Amino acid sequence: MKQPSPVFWICLLVGLPLLARAGEPRSFYLIGNSLTQDTVPSGLDGDVQWHVDCGKSLPFIYENPQKPCVKNSTIWPEALKAKSYDLVSVQVHYGSTVEEDVAVLSEFVRMQPKAVFVIHSGWARSKTRAEEYAAKSPGGKMQHSPAYLDAVIAKVRELHPDRVFRQTRAQDLLARIAADIGSKKAPFSQIEDLYRDDIHLNVVTGRYLMHNAMRHAFGQPRSVDGFEGIPSPVKTYLDGILDTLGDPELAP
């Protein structure tokens, strides 16, 4: 029997560490408020930590990190200094401006020089969702509109042209559903059917949608774990909405 050549053993020794690294779980960190919590970070795959402070803007979270409302948070000053994450999600919210959000995002980007950053749009209160989404100007205080998110991402990309930025496009998903409701193509009678109160989404249908939007941005496969109670026709419809997100690596 012919023995393997020295080249074989060299290739094997070089390749084994690469295979081992490929099989290692990836690391993820999420910063935001309860609209980040509605993506169910604990259900994501891999090594996941988060900093969630209820109802707070990104600048507030940056300036006041010590006592987030979600007690199992790993506060961001400790997390971002202790570990190099593969992907970091950061959520914008009411109360800030484009310039303030970009300043905080830039600081987090500098602290995590190897991470892909996911900008989580969150979404508006149900009563003002359509009006905010239609806003054309990113000026003034934050609104949940494509104009605002586009301005934030354009500025942060200008500051960090070598970095990768993605979006969850959560607010876009709700806009598509609202359009389908208007044309009677959705299994809902009103957009409020996805909400459990003025701004938070319900724990099955709404969270299934947003959990999988985050999974998509993180490059993880779609999952129904924890959402087994979702009706099959509703799941099929929401999966079609999620399919409109396309390739996260190509998303601007």
BALOBA-1460 file (C-alpha; in Angstrom, 3 decimals):
// residues 252
<rec num="1" residu="m" x="0.000" y="0.000" z="0.000"/>
<rec num="2" residu="k" x="1.402" y="3.340" z="-1.058"/>
<rec num="3" residu="q" x="2.154" y="5.720" z="1.818"/>
<rec num="4" residu="p" x="0.883" y="9.321" z="1.655"/>
<rec num="5" residu="s" x="3.456" y="11.791" z="0.386"/>
<rec num="6" residu="p" x="5.014" y="14.475" z="2.615"/>
<rec num="7" residu="v" x="2.906" y="17.030" z="0.717"/>
<rec num="8" residu="f" x="-0.259" y="15.241" z="1.913"/>
<rec num="9" residu="w" x="0.781" y="15.529" z="5.556"/>
<rec num="10" residu="i" x="1.743" y="19.179" z="5.169"/>
<rec num="11" residu="c" x="-1.655" y="19.980" z="3.606"/>
<rec num="12" residu="l" x="-3.416" y="18.080" z="6.361"/>
<rec num="13" residu="l" x="-1.560" y="19.911" z="9.128"/>
<rec num="14" residu="v" x="-2.296" y="23.270" z="7.493"/>
<rec num="15" residu="g" x="-5.927" y="22.457" z="6.808"/>
<rec num="16" residu="l" x="-6.944" y="21.080" z="10.205"/>
<rec num="17" residu="p" x="-6.759" y="24.412" z="12.044"/>
<rec num="18" residu="l" x="-8.780" y="26.024" z="9.256"/>
<rec num="19" residu="l" x="-11.451" y="23.339" z="9.530"/>
<rec num="20" residu="a" x="-11.545" y="23.752" z="13.291"/>
<rec num="21" residu="r" x="-12.016" y="27.509" z="12.978"/>
<rec num="22" residu="a" x="-14.767" y="27.045" z="10.386"/>
<rec num="23" residu="g" x="-16.690" y="24.896" z="12.853"/>
<rec num="24" residu="e" x="-16.417" y="27.355" z="15.735"/>
<rec num="25" residu="p" x="-19.606" y="29.223" z="16.701"/>
<rec num="26" residu="r" x="-19.663" y="32.830" z="15.605"/>
<rec num="27" residu="s" x="-20.062" y="35.626" z="18.146"/>
<rec num="28" residu="f" x="-22.811" y="38.239" z="18.119"/>
<rec num="29" residu="y" x="-23.621" y="41.310" z="20.185"/>
<rec num="30" residu="l" x="-26.774" y="43.449" z="20.114"/>
<rec num="31" residu="i" x="-27.214" y="46.980" z="21.461"/>
<rec num="32" residu="g" x="-30.653" y="48.576" z="21.637"/>
<rec num="33" residu="n" x="-33.925" y="48.839" z="23.501"/>
<rec num="34" residu="s" x="-37.071" y="46.721" z="23.662"/>
<rec num="35" residu="l" x="-37.326" y="46.725" z="19.859"/>
<rec num="36" residu="t" x="-34.055" y="44.830" z="19.892"/>
<rec num="37" residu="q" x="-35.504" y="42.577" z="22.580"/>
<rec num="38" residu="d" x="-38.442" y="41.888" z="20.220"/>
<rec num="39" residu="t" x="-35.957" y="40.230" z="17.847"/>
<rec num="40" residu="v" x="-35.427" y="37.622" z="20.607"/>
<rec num="41" residu="p" x="-31.615" y="37.729" z="20.873"/>
<rec num="42" residu="s" x="-31.590" y="34.698" z="23.161"/>
<rec num="43" residu="g" x="-32.916" y="32.568" z="20.295"/>
<rec num="44" residu="l" x="-30.080" y="33.406" z="17.914"/>
<rec num="45" residu="d" x="-27.448" y="30.804" z="17.089"/>
<rec num="46" residu="g" x="-23.864" y="30.921" z="18.340"/>
<rec num="47" residu="d" x="-22.253" y="32.956" z="21.087"/>
<rec num="48" residu="v" x="-24.686" y="35.835" z="21.730"/>
<rec num="49" residu="q" x="-24.729" y="38.695" z="24.254"/>
<rec num="50" residu="w" x="-26.745" y="41.909" z="24.360"/>
<rec num="51" residu="h" x="-27.237" y="45.266" z="26.039"/>
<rec num="52" residu="v" x="-30.962" y="46.156" z="26.120"/>
<rec num="53" residu="d" x="-32.321" y="49.259" z="27.854"/>
<rec num="54" residu="c" x="-36.055" y="49.867" z="27.491"/>
<rec num="55" residu="g" x="-37.281" y="52.857" z="25.516"/>
<rec num="56" residu="k" x="-33.870" y="54.502" z="25.309"/>
<rec num="57" residu="s" x="-32.162" y="56.187" z="22.360"/>
<rec num="58" residu="l" x="-28.723" y="55.136" z="21.168"/>
<rec num="59" residu="p" x="-26.973" y="58.222" z="22.642"/>
<rec num="60" residu="f" x="-28.672" y="57.593" z="26.009"/>
<rec num="61" residu="i" x="-27.489" y="53.969" z="26.016"/>
<rec num="62" residu="y" x="-23.972" y="55.140" z="25.155"/>
<rec num="63" residu="e" x="-23.894" y="57.749" z="27.911"/>
<rec num="64" residu="n" x="-25.729" y="55.699" z="30.575"/>
<rec num="65" residu="p" x="-24.638" y="52.060" z="30.225"/>
<rec num="66" residu="q" x="-24.615" y="50.894" z="33.831"/>
<rec num="67" residu="k" x="-28.226" y="49.845" z="34.542"/>
<rec num="68" residu="p" x="-30.035" y="48.473" z="31.459"/>
<rec num="69" residu="c" x="-33.615" y="47.338" z="32.092"/>
<rec num="70" residu="v" x="-32.941" y="43.793" z="30.839"/>
<rec num="71" residu="k" x="-30.997" y="42.390" z="33.765"/>
<rec num="72" residu="n" x="-29.181" y="39.639" z="31.880"/>
<rec num="73" residu="s" x="-27.534" y="42.249" z="29.640"/>
<rec num="74" residu="t" x="-23.761" y="42.343" z="29.306"/>
<rec num="75" residu="i" x="-23.208" y="46.084" z="29.370"/>
<rec num="76" residu="w" x="-21.527" y="47.419" z="26.275"/>
<rec num="77" residu="p" x="-18.386" y="48.958" z="27.876"/>
<rec num="78" residu="e" x="-17.500" y="45.533" z="29.276"/>
<rec num="79" residu="a" x="-18.586" y="43.477" z="26.280"/>
<rec num="80" residu="l" x="-16.919" y="45.511" z="23.533"/>
<rec num="81" residu="k" x="-13.628" y="45.738" z="25.449"/>
<rec num="82" residu="a" x="-13.541" y="42.067" z="26.456"/>
<rec num="83" residu="k" x="-14.255" y="40.375" z="23.148"/>
<rec num="84" residu="s" x="-13.891" y="40.773" z="19.402"/>
<rec num="85" residu="y" x="-17.331" y="39.982" z="17.935"/>
<rec num="86" residu="d" x="-18.051" y="38.766" z="14.421"/>
<rec num="87" residu="l" x="-21.261" y="40.786" z="14.081"/>
<rec num="88" residu="v" x="-22.636" y="43.673" z="16.132"/>
<rec num="89" residu="s" x="-26.226" y="44.938" z="15.857"/>
<rec num="90" residu="v" x="-26.955" y="48.543" z="16.867"/>
<rec num="91" residu="q" x="-30.470" y="50.001" z="17.026"/>
<rec num="92" residu="v" x="-31.510" y="53.617" z="16.514"/>
<rec num="93" residu="h" x="-34.630" y="55.015" z="18.211"/>
<rec num="94" residu="y" x="-36.650" y="58.105" z="19.031"/>
<rec num="95" residu="g" x="-34.880" y="61.036" z="20.652"/>
<rec num="96" residu="s" x="-31.627" y="61.226" z="18.680"/>
<rec num="97" residu="t" x="-30.477" y="62.969" z="15.501"/>
<rec num="98" residu="v" x="-28.538" y="61.583" z="12.527"/>
<rec num="99" residu="e" x="-25.349" y="63.243" z="13.757"/>
<rec num="100" residu="e" x="-25.752" y="61.848" z="17.291"/>
<rec num="101" residu="d" x="-26.452" y="58.314" z="16.070"/>
<rec num="102" residu="v" x="-23.491" y="58.423" z="13.665"/>
<rec num="103" residu="a" x="-21.161" y="59.609" z="16.445"/>
<rec num="104" residu="v" x="-22.137" y="56.692" z="18.701"/>
<rec num="105" residu="l" x="-22.038" y="54.164" z="15.865"/>
<rec num="106" residu="s" x="-18.566" y="55.351" z="14.887"/>
<rec num="107" residu="e" x="-17.314" y="54.828" z="18.424"/>
<rec num="108" residu="f" x="-18.650" y="51.264" z="18.482"/>
<rec num="109" residu="v" x="-17.123" y="50.596" z="15.048"/>
<rec num="110" residu="r" x="-13.731" y="51.766" z="16.328"/>
<rec num="111" residu="m" x="-14.046" y="49.500" z="19.372"/>
<rec num="112" residu="q" x="-14.804" y="46.460" z="17.193"/>
<rec num="113" residu="p" x="-12.407" y="46.740" z="14.227"/>
<rec num="114" residu="k" x="-13.191" y="43.284" z="12.802"/>
<rec num="115" residu="a" x="-16.977" y="43.162" z="13.179"/>
<rec num="116" residu="v" x="-19.669" y="43.421" z="10.536"/>
<rec num="117" residu="f" x="-22.219" y="45.969" z="11.772"/>
<rec num="118" residu="v" x="-25.966" y="45.511" z="11.459"/>
<rec num="119" residu="i" x="-28.111" y="48.651" z="11.775"/>
<rec num="120" residu="h" x="-31.435" y="47.609" z="13.299"/>
<rec num="121" residu="s" x="-34.118" y="50.065" z="12.230"/>
<rec num="122" residu="g" x="-36.664" y="49.093" z="14.835"/>
<rec num="123" residu="w" x="-40.143" y="50.348" z="13.874"/>
<rec num="124" residu="a" x="-42.602" y="53.084" z="14.704"/>
<rec num="125" residu="r" x="-45.642" y="53.172" z="16.945"/>
<rec num="126" residu="s" x="-48.570" y="51.640" z="15.100"/>
<rec num="127" residu="k" x="-50.548" y="54.909" z="14.963"/>
<rec num="128" residu="t" x="-47.725" y="56.928" z="13.413"/>
<rec num="129" residu="r" x="-46.014" y="54.180" z="11.405"/>
<rec num="130" residu="a" x="-47.271" y="55.194" z="7.959"/>
<rec num="131" residu="e" x="-46.637" y="58.915" z="8.490"/>
<rec num="132" residu="e" x="-43.114" y="58.357" z="9.824"/>
<rec num="133" residu="y" x="-42.237" y="55.873" z="7.115"/>
<rec num="134" residu="a" x="-43.258" y="58.349" z="4.413"/>
<rec num="135" residu="a" x="-41.080" y="61.166" z="5.815"/>
<rec num="136" residu="k" x="-38.678" y="62.386" z="3.139"/>
<rec num="137" residu="s" x="-36.243" y="64.392" z="5.272"/>
<rec num="138" residu="p" x="-33.735" y="62.930" z="7.744"/>
<rec num="139" residu="g" x="-33.439" y="66.248" z="9.570"/>
<rec num="140" residu="g" x="-34.529" y="66.841" z="13.140"/>
<rec num="141" residu="k" x="-35.234" y="64.084" z="15.616"/>
<rec num="142" residu="m" x="-35.236" y="60.443" z="14.613"/>
<rec num="143" residu="q" x="-38.228" y="59.033" z="12.759"/>
<rec num="144" residu="h" x="-38.612" y="55.451" z="11.607"/>
<rec num="145" residu="s" x="-38.215" y="56.229" z="7.920"/>
<rec num="146" residu="p" x="-35.950" y="54.988" z="5.137"/>
<rec num="147" residu="a" x="-34.739" y="58.582" z="4.724"/>
<rec num="148" residu="y" x="-33.410" y="58.651" z="8.287"/>
<rec num="149" residu="l" x="-31.775" y="55.213" z="8.114"/>
<rec num="150" residu="d" x="-30.262" y="55.930" z="4.702"/>
<rec num="151" residu="a" x="-28.729" y="59.166" z="6.030"/>
<rec num="152" residu="v" x="-27.233" y="57.416" z="9.062"/>
<rec num="153" residu="i" x="-25.768" y="54.598" z="7.002"/>
<rec num="154" residu="a" x="-24.429" y="56.921" z="4.297"/>
<rec num="155" residu="k" x="-22.571" y="59.012" z="6.881"/>
<rec num="156" residu="v" x="-21.171" y="56.073" z="8.821"/>
<rec num="157" residu="r" x="-20.003" y="54.440" z="5.583"/>
<rec num="158" residu="e" x="-18.312" y="57.679" z="4.602"/>
<rec num="159" residu="l" x="-16.443" y="57.657" z="7.917"/>
<rec num="160" residu="h" x="-15.601" y="53.939" z="7.716"/>
<rec num="161" residu="p" x="-15.370" y="53.036" z="4.004"/>
<rec num="162" residu="d" x="-13.533" y="49.781" z="4.678"/>
<rec num="163" residu="r" x="-16.228" y="48.325" z="6.941"/>
<rec num="164" residu="v" x="-19.293" y="46.205" z="6.152"/>
<rec num="165" residu="f" x="-22.710" y="47.511" z="7.204"/>
<rec num="166" residu="r" x="-26.015" y="45.708" z="6.876"/>
<rec num="167" residu="q" x="-29.612" y="46.461" z="7.863"/>
<rec num="168" residu="t" x="-32.414" y="44.423" z="9.392"/>
<rec num="169" residu="r" x="-34.895" y="46.487" z="7.346"/>
<rec num="170" residu="a" x="-37.504" y="45.752" z="10.008"/>
<rec num="171" residu="q" x="-39.552" y="48.849" z="9.248"/>
<rec num="172" residu="d" x="-39.564" y="47.960" z="5.528"/>
<rec num="173" residu="l" x="-41.103" y="44.584" z="6.329"/>
<rec num="174" residu="l" x="-43.991" y="46.208" z="8.206"/>
<rec num="175" residu="a" x="-44.503" y="48.640" z="5.323"/>
<rec num="176" residu="r" x="-44.788" y="45.744" z="2.875"/>
<rec num="177" residu="i" x="-47.308" y="44.018" z="5.127"/>
<rec num="178" residu="a" x="-49.334" y="47.235" z="5.476"/>
<rec num="179" residu="a" x="-49.432" y="47.535" z="1.681"/>
<rec num="180" residu="d" x="-50.615" y="43.941" z="1.390"/>
<rec num="181" residu="i" x="-53.317" y="44.585" z="4.011"/>
<rec num="182" residu="g" x="-54.513" y="47.545" z="1.954"/>
<rec num="183" residu="s" x="-54.830" y="45.352" z="-1.135"/>
<rec num="184" residu="k" x="-56.277" y="42.447" z="0.883"/>
<rec num="185" residu="k" x="-53.322" y="40.164" z="0.173"/>
<rec num="186" residu="a" x="-52.282" y="39.607" z="3.809"/>
<rec num="187" residu="p" x="-53.747" y="37.295" z="6.490"/>
<rec num="188" residu="f" x="-54.301" y="40.333" z="8.739"/>
<rec num="189" residu="s" x="-57.096" y="42.869" z="8.858"/>
<rec num="190" residu="q" x="-54.901" y="45.718" z="10.124"/>
<rec num="191" residu="i" x="-51.233" y="46.330" z="10.884"/>
<rec num="192" residu="e" x="-52.084" y="46.464" z="14.600"/>
<rec num="193" residu="d" x="-52.650" y="42.697" z="14.421"/>
<rec num="194" residu="l" x="-48.860" y="42.337" z="14.582"/>
<rec num="195" residu="y" x="-48.549" y="44.569" z="17.666"/>
<rec num="196" residu="r" x="-49.210" y="43.701" z="21.307"/>
<rec num="197" residu="d" x="-49.332" y="47.341" z="22.428"/>
<rec num="198" residu="d" x="-48.629" y="50.787" z="20.974"/>
<rec num="199" residu="i" x="-45.114" y="49.901" z="19.758"/>
<rec num="200" residu="h" x="-44.105" y="46.343" z="20.676"/>
<rec num="201" residu="l" x="-44.881" y="43.376" z="18.447"/>
<rec num="202" residu="n" x="-46.851" y="40.354" z="19.592"/>
<rec num="203" residu="v" x="-44.918" y="37.421" z="20.957"/>
<rec num="204" residu="v" x="-45.671" y="34.938" z="18.175"/>
<rec num="205" residu="t" x="-46.422" y="36.554" z="14.815"/>
<rec num="206" residu="g" x="-44.557" y="39.835" z="15.227"/>
<rec num="207" residu="r" x="-41.545" y="38.396" z="16.969"/>
<rec num="208" residu="y" x="-41.292" y="35.533" z="14.461"/>
<rec num="209" residu="l" x="-40.955" y="38.143" z="11.736"/>
<rec num="210" residu="m" x="-38.370" y="40.282" z="13.509"/>
<rec num="211" residu="h" x="-36.368" y="37.402" z="14.964"/>
<rec num="212" residu="n" x="-35.883" y="36.039" z="11.483"/>
<rec num="213" residu="a" x="-35.100" y="39.477" z="10.074"/>
<rec num="214" residu="m" x="-32.227" y="39.639" z="12.574"/>
<rec num="215" residu="r" x="-31.174" y="36.079" z="11.766"/>
<rec num="216" residu="h" x="-31.100" y="37.033" z="8.083"/>
<rec num="217" residu="a" x="-28.887" y="40.056" z="8.755"/>
<rec num="218" residu="f" x="-26.591" y="37.837" z="10.854"/>
<rec num="219" residu="g" x="-26.389" y="35.229" z="8.093"/>
<rec num="220" residu="q" x="-28.282" y="32.615" z="10.102"/>
<rec num="221" residu="p" x="-30.926" y="30.244" z="8.681"/>
<rec num="222" residu="r" x="-34.581" y="30.943" z="9.336"/>
<rec num="223" residu="s" x="-35.969" y="29.331" z="12.499"/>
<rec num="224" residu="v" x="-39.378" y="28.590" z="13.999"/>
<rec num="225" residu="d" x="-37.968" y="27.570" z="17.395"/>
<rec num="226" residu="g" x="-40.003" y="29.282" z="20.081"/>
<rec num="227" residu="f" x="-42.714" y="30.220" z="17.602"/>
<rec num="228" residu="e" x="-44.292" y="26.812" z="17.079"/>
<rec num="229" residu="g" x="-47.756" y="28.279" z="17.735"/>
<rec num="230" residu="i" x="-47.718" y="30.422" z="14.603"/>
<rec num="231" residu="p" x="-50.535" y="29.375" z="12.208"/>
<rec num="232" residu="s" x="-49.219" y="27.737" z="9.061"/>
<rec num="233" residu="p" x="-50.833" y="30.172" z="6.582"/>
<rec num="234" residu="v" x="-49.454" y="33.129" z="8.552"/>
<rec num="235" residu="k" x="-45.964" y="31.601" z="8.660"/>
<rec num="236" residu="t" x="-46.076" y="30.983" z="4.905"/>
<rec num="237" residu="y" x="-47.072" y="34.581" z="4.303"/>
<rec num="238" residu="l" x="-44.408" y="36.025" z="6.625"/>
<rec num="239" residu="d" x="-41.760" y="33.786" z="5.079"/>
<rec num="240" residu="g" x="-42.662" y="35.347" z="1.735"/>
<rec num="241" residu="i" x="-42.208" y="38.807" z="3.249"/>
<rec num="242" residu="l" x="-38.812" y="37.756" z="4.666"/>
<rec num="243" residu="d" x="-37.831" y="36.446" z="1.237"/>
<rec num="244" residu="t" x="-37.934" y="40.040" z="-0.061"/>
<rec num="245" residu="l" x="-34.862" y="40.873" z="2.042"/>
<rec num="246" residu="g" x="-32.523" y="39.247" z="-0.483"/>
<rec num="247" residu="d" x="-28.825" y="38.629" z="0.136"/>
<rec num="248" residu="p" x="-27.631" y="40.442" z="3.302"/>
<rec num="249" residu="e" x="-24.131" y="40.781" z="1.846"/>
<rec num="250" residu="l" x="-25.535" y="42.736" z="-1.092"/>
<rec num="251" residu="a" x="-27.960" y="44.881" z="0.913"/>
<rec num="252" residu="p" x="-26.957" y="48.551" z="0.916"/>
